[in-house]
Amino acid sequence: MKILIISNDLLGAYIQNYFNNENTVFVFENKTNILFDRPILSDYIKSINPDVVINNFEFNNIDQCEIHESKAMNYNSISAMNIAYVCNNLSIPIVYISTNHVYGNKNGQPYFETDKCNPINTYGKSKLAGERLIKTLTNKYFIIRPGWIFGNDNDLIDNIIKNKYRNVFMCSNEIGNPTYALDLCITIDKAIHSDFYGTYNCCNPYPIKKCLWVKFIMNELNINKDIIEIPSNYVPNSAPRQTYSALNTVLIQNCFNFIPENWEKRTVQAINILNKNC
């Protein structure tokens, strides 16, 4: 399969490495302006003629999105619209990596893909706008909503190691799901080899308080340090965060026969890989 990956972060590099083995992979690099010029973008995608486009291009610094709202909308919505427009004209399926931030904030059961979306921060609003524009422009789309992505370079585990001598301050009330980058790639892989177009959650079971996940990581790394938990409204210049963003993944189980491993096993696996590479 010929795959074009449009990305501007380290997750894109991880996705590239995953698909390189059995596919011909093209990577969109340092061509940001092209995404906002449809004729040039169309010529670019035509020249590659991919079987599928994976769109992971985004502005994902949640706090900076609140400050730079126009950039967030351009990167997460307008670029997604232009890519979808071109892909629809060329009849190319598109994968759009979205986020659990589109759902908003509620307590209770994990979100289904059909639940109402009511994002509470600019990042979530811009990603939801991107989703809606894609759905308006093409029928050949896979929108994938992950949780807290880890396992790629410079992830949470790596940052914990790099800052092991510093105090850890964390929001005390965030509950959600980690998403191992490998399981995200497996979901994408299974999706693009099907015609089950639609929107899918992707995460590792089960819901966990984020500060407890960080404590688990620190214990596995033998870092003996307390985590200082503080309410989110005590953090200055911070974008609103959901207190509850857990995801239900029954749809990827039913459509792709894929059940991701639990987050404990995947976290240990990611730590072991990181330690081998050090």
N, C-alpha and C positions, 0 to 999 in steps of 0.2 A: 504494500500500500504506500502511496505517496502522500506524505503528511507535511503540511505547513504549520509551524508553531509561531504564533505571534505573541511575544512576551517581552517583558522588560525587567524581569527579576530572576532570582535564583531558583524559584520553583520551575520556571520555564526551562532552565538548564537541566533540572532533575527529570522533567517530562521528556526532554530531548534524549537524555541518556537511556531512559526506559524504552523509548520507541526505536532507538537507533539499531537495535539488534536484528529486527526482522522487517524493517521498513526503510524506505528512502525518505529521510527527514530533511526538510528545509527550515531554516530558522531566520525569522525576521529580526534583524538587529540594527539598532541605531538609525531607524528610518521613521521616527515618530511623526514628522510632518506629512509623510505619505498617507497616514491614516486619516488625515483631514482634507485630502484632495482625492475625490472619488475617481476621476479619470486616471490619475497616476496609479492609485491603488488598484483599480481594475486591470490596468496593463501589467502591473507587478504580479498579481495573482494569476492572470492569464498566462504569463510567461512560465510560471511554475506548473500550472494546471494540476493542482493537488486533488486527491480523492477526498480529503477532508481538511478543514482548517480548525486548529485548536487555538482559541483566543484567550490568552491569559494576560493580555495587556491591561494594566490598571494602575491607578494611584491608590495604594492601600494603607498608607499611614493614616490611621483613623483620626488621630488628633489634628494632623495637618489638613485633612479634608475639611474639618470644621472651619479652619482659617482660610483655606484656599478653595472655596466652594466651586468657583468657575472651573478651576483645573480638575477638580473631582468629576464634575459633570462632563467635561470634555474627554477626559481619559476613560471614564467608566461608562459613559452613555453614548456620546457622539461618535467616538471611535468604534464602539460596538455596533452602532447603527450603520456606519459606513461599511464595515466589514460584512455585516449581514446583507446589506443591499447588494454588494458585489457578488457575494456567494450565492444569493438567490438568483441573480441574473445568469450566473454560470452553473446553476444547479449543483452546487457543492454543499454538502452538509457542514454544519458548524457546531463546534463545542465551545460553550461559553462558561468559564469557571467563575461562578458567582460567590455567594457567601451566606452564612447563617444570619448575618446582620440584616437581611431583607425582611425577616419576620417581625422584628420589633421586640416587644417585652410582654411576657405573660408568665404566670406561674401555673404549674400543673403538668400535663403530659407532654412528651416530646412532640415537636411540630411535624405534621404531615405536609407534603408538598402542596396539598390543596387548602391548607389553612390560610386565613387572611394575612396579608403582609402589611405591616404598619411600622416601618423602620423609624428608629428614634434618633439616628445620627446621619450626617451628610453622606458618609461612606455607604451606609445601607440604602439610603434614598437614591444615590447615583447608580448603584449596582442594580437596584430594582428597576430604575428607569431604563438601564441597558437591557435588562431581561425583556421588558415590555416592548421596546423598540424592535428587538430581534423577533419576538413573536408576531409583531405586526408585519414584518417584512418577509419572513420565510417560514415554511413549514418544516424544513429539514434542520432542526436544531436539537441539541442536547444541552440543556442548562443544568449544571451540576453545582449544588450548594454544599460546600464542605463546612466543617467546624474549624477548630483551632489546628491549622496545618503544622505538622512537624515531620522531621526526618530528612529534610533537604538542608543544604548548607546554610549556616548562620541562622539556625532555627532556635527554638526556645532552649533546647538542651545545650546547644553550643554556647548560647548567651549565658546560661547558668554557670557553665564551666569557666567562661572568660571572666565572670564577675563573682567568683566564688568567695572572694575576700571582702565583698561589699555587702552591706545590709540589704535585705530584700523587703521591699514594701509592695503590698498587693491589695487590690480591691477584695473585700471580704465576702462579697455576695454573688460573684459570677458562677453560674452553673451551666455547663454545656458538654460538648463532646470533642475530644481530640480527633484529628483526622490524619492518619499516617500517609505521607506522600505516596508511598507505594500503593496503598489501597485506593487512593484517588486515581492513580495511573491505571490500575487494574479495571476500575469502573469505567474510565474513559475508553480503554481498550475494548471492553465488552460492548460498550454502547456503540462505538463506531463500526463494529462488525455486526450490527443489527439494524433494523429499521424501526426500532421502538422509540421514535422521537418523543421528546417531552422534557419534563423537569424532574430532577432527582436529587434527593439528599444523599450525602456520602460522609460517613463518619465511622469511628470505632465505638462499639458499645462499651460501656454504658455511661449515662450521664454522671459527671463528677464535678465537684466544686473545684474551680481552677487552682486555688491555693493548695488544695489537697493533692492535685496532680503534680504541682511543683514540688511539694514535700516528698512525694513518691520518687520523683526524678532525683532529688537531692539525696535521699536515702540510698538509691541505687548507685549513686556516684560517691557515696561515703563523704558527703559534705555535711558536716555537723553545724548547722546554723539555723537560728529561728527565722520564721517568716513573720513580719510585722503586718498584720491585717488592718486595713483602714477602710471606712465607708467610701464609696465612689465619689460622693459629693464633697469629700474632703481633699480631693486631688485637684489642684489648680490647673487651669487651662487644659482640661481634659474633655474629650467628647463624651457624650452619654453612652454608657454601655448597658446591654441587656443584663438583667439579673438572671434571666433564664432563657437559654437559647439551644436547649437539647433538641436533637433531631431523631426522627423515626426513619429507619432505612428499609422498611418492609418492601418498598417498591423496587429497589435494586435487587432484593432477594427474589421477588416474584418475576421480574423481567429478565434479569441476567443470571439468575441462580448463583448469586454471589453474596456471601455473608462475611463481612470483614471480621478479623480477629479482634478480641477485646483490647482496650487501650493499654492495659497492664502489659500484656505480652508484646505488643508492638512497641511500647516505650522501651522495654528492656532490649528488644532487638535493635532499635535505633541507637541506644547507648552502646551496645556491643560493637556495632559497625563504626560508630564514631571513635571508640577507643582503639579499634584496629587501625584506623586511618591516622591516628595521632603518632 
